[in-house]
Amino acid sequence: MPHKFQKSSALVVEPNSKLVHPYDYLSEKLILTKVQSVKHANLELTRQQFSCFILSTSFSPEKQLSLLDAFKFNFKEQIIPLLLVVDLTKPLSAVPGTLWGGRVAVLAHTASKKLTLTSLDSIMSA
């Protein structure tokens, strides 16, 4: 009998509901909970635990820092991997400067499936 593994859960905070990549690739390895606003992200953080955070760089730097603070507050005991997604169709994106304990990656929405899954594996196993 093949061994089934349980997928980890990830909170995706992405304002562009039409952005398909890289989320279709990530859904192969993660159960994605998608929200489009900081308010809804904060609500989801009170409802469930996540193994990974996926944050769009399309949000303002202030909103991104607010979310990163909320992530840290809700998961004080461990560093949860963080994947920052850059939507290259937007004229301007802001990538926050953070080392996030070595468990952070930045990924363009145009990244290949292989690069997307390799980036995810690297932060999940760090």
N, C-alpha and C positions, 0 to 999 in steps of 0.2 A: 504494500500500500504506500503510495507516495506521501511524503511528509509535507503537510501544509503549514505554512508559517503565517502568523498573524501580521497584517500590515500595520505599520505605525500610523498615527494620525498627525495631520498637519493643519494649522490654521493659515489660510491664504487670505491676505488683505490686499485686494486688487480692485481699483476703481473701474477698470475697463472690463466690463462684462463680456465683451466680444473678443478679448484676447484668448486665443486657443493655446498657443505654445507659450511656455513650456509645460503648462498645466496638464495637457493630455499625456505627455510623457511621464510626468511626476505621478499621475494617478495610477500608473502601473505598479508603483512601489509604496504609495501612501494613500490613506483615506483622507481626502481633502474636504475641509469645511471652508467654503468660500464666503467671504463677506466683502462689501464694497466700501465700508466706512470705518473710521476709527471708533465711532460709537458702537457699531455692531461687533467690532473686534473685541472691545472691552467687555461687552455682554457675553460673548462666547468664552472669553477667558474665565468668567465666573461659572460657566456651565460645565466645562470639561477640561481635562488635562490633554496636552498636546506633546508630541515627541519632536516636533519641528515647527518653525515659524517661517512663512514665506511672505515677504513684504515687498510690495511694489515701490519702486523709487519715484513713481509719479506723484506721490504725496509730497506736500511741502516739507522742508526739513523739520519744522516745528512739530508737525503731525507725526513724522517718523520718529523723532526723539520721544514724543509722548508715548507712542506705541512701544518703543524699545524699553522705556521705563516701566510700562505696564507689564511687559513680558518678564523683565527682571524681578519685579515685585511679586508676580504670581508664581515664579519658579526660583525661589531664593536658594534652594538646596542644590540645584544643579544648573549647568549651562545647557540650554536647549539649542540645538543647531538652528542657524539663521541663514536663509537663502534670500538674497536681495535680487529682485527681477527688474531689469531695465527694459522698458517698453520703448523701442527705438522709433516708434511712430510719433512719439511726443517730442516737441521741439526742445524741451529741457527736462532733465531728470536730476535728482539730487541723491548722491550716494553718501550715507553717513559714514564718517570716519570712526570705525570701531574694530577692535581685534576680536571681540566677542569670545574670548578664551580660545582662539584658534579654531572655532567651529562656525565660521562664516564663509560664504562664497557669494560672488556677484556673477549674475548670469544674464545675458541679453536674451530677449524673447525669441530671437532668431537662432539661438543655439541648437545644434543638432541633438537628436535623441541621445546619442552616445555621450556627448559632452554634458548634457543635462543630467543623465543618470550617473555619470562618473563624478560630477560635482556633488550631487546628493550623497552618493556613497562616501565621498571623502569627508564631508562634514558630519555624517551620521556615525562614522567609525572613529572620528578624531578623539 
